[in-house]
Amino acid sequence: MFTSITVENEGDVLVCRPATGQPMRFHAMWLRDNANDEATRSSQNGQRLITLADIPSDIAIQSASLEDGSIAIRFTDRDETVSYDGDWLATHCYDRQDPRPDLWIAEESETWDQSLGNSLPSADFTSLHEDSDTLLTWLQGLNRHGVAKVTGGPVQSGALMDVAALFGYVRETNYGKWFEVRTEVNPVNLAYTGLGLQGHTDNPYRDPTPTMQILYCLENSAEGGDSIVVDGFRCAEKLHQENPEGFDLLRKYCARFSYEGSSGVALHSRRPMLECTPDGELVAVRFNNRSAAAFTDIPFDDMDGFYKAYRRFGELVEDPAMQVSFKLEPGECFILDNTRVLHARTGYSGDGTRWLQGCYPDRDGMKSTLAAMSSARAAS
């Protein structure tokens, strides 16, 4: 990866020069903190054995040499030489020449619109449980698009837990380990009616918000009741293109969400509808008209612009060109990233029935399973 290295700034900076492209600079403190030797990190679990206070504040590089793709460094606080893999340093380089754009989305994510309907990630229930290649490919699609389907599953209550077990664990809420999505008398949530529902993320009134959701079909003979999914990140991109000032209002100010539909439950949160990191990465969408409380955190002079941006985002969510729709059959389900992908349904009625079960797995379990399987595949 690197053809030459030099130590500069009196040992404070290591400069690595690749065959092509810009040099990459690393501070001595950063390098020492990220050493991978046995004195710094556990060989059993990779966790760091030292604190930052264990590193002298005036740490410097005494010497550095390039050896077969690795870089051997001797620091001023110890006699041993520490080796760094050149590819690892290049992958973790923080010396960027170009600033990030005002809004960006992680490279692992691919935003989409109606056209995804032809290539929505999907796999057979049995194959997912029996074939690791199928599972890995399916997880990659789920991670990339934020949504995926499963077909050919058993038509039995609780089968959704077998889907969740493919990649992680389920979070229990006031709705239970899983919950029934079907028409109820005196429903505690409008999801338990035959009404159509606008695209939304679930439970924005929680802290933290559930990060994933599974909706598993057991019966669906009623007229209507089609499922709809929308990429909230694509909608946010379009809003930013059309109205960057309005986008900034939705990420700058907190909306409020509330749920008190069940006895003994009073859930409230105060979070932005569009959440970005300080350096501009879009990381979460919270949009749920049914659970939105009165907005009181937007200054008077910005409230009009906030509502215009809020309205436009809702229009994008309901634009058929942004939606992928499908009718679940018994034994089918879909899984979505609840911090990104909104889901909706058309209203249903008639003599038939519609019965889905839902649960909330945690996304970190999915990402952990995907990363572990990908690493194992790369090593094989």
ABEGO torsion letter per residue (X at the ends): XBABBBBBGGGABBBBBBABEBBBBBBAAAAAAABABAAABBAAAGBBABBAAABBAABBBABBBBBGGBBBBBBAABABBBBBBAAAAAAABABBABBBBABBBBAABBBBBAAAAAABBBBBAAAAAABAAAAAAAAAAAAAAGBBBBBGBBBBBGAAAAAAAAABBBBBBAAEABBBBBBBBGBABAAABABBBBBBBBGAABOBBBABBBBBBABBABBEGBBBBBBAAAAAAAAAAABAAAAAAAAABBBBBBBAABBGBBBBBBBBABBBBAAGBBABBBBBAAABBBBAABBAAAAAAAAAAAAAAAAAAABAAABBBBBBBBGBBBBBBAAABBBBBBBBBEABBBBBBBBBBBAAAAAAAAAAAAAAAAAX
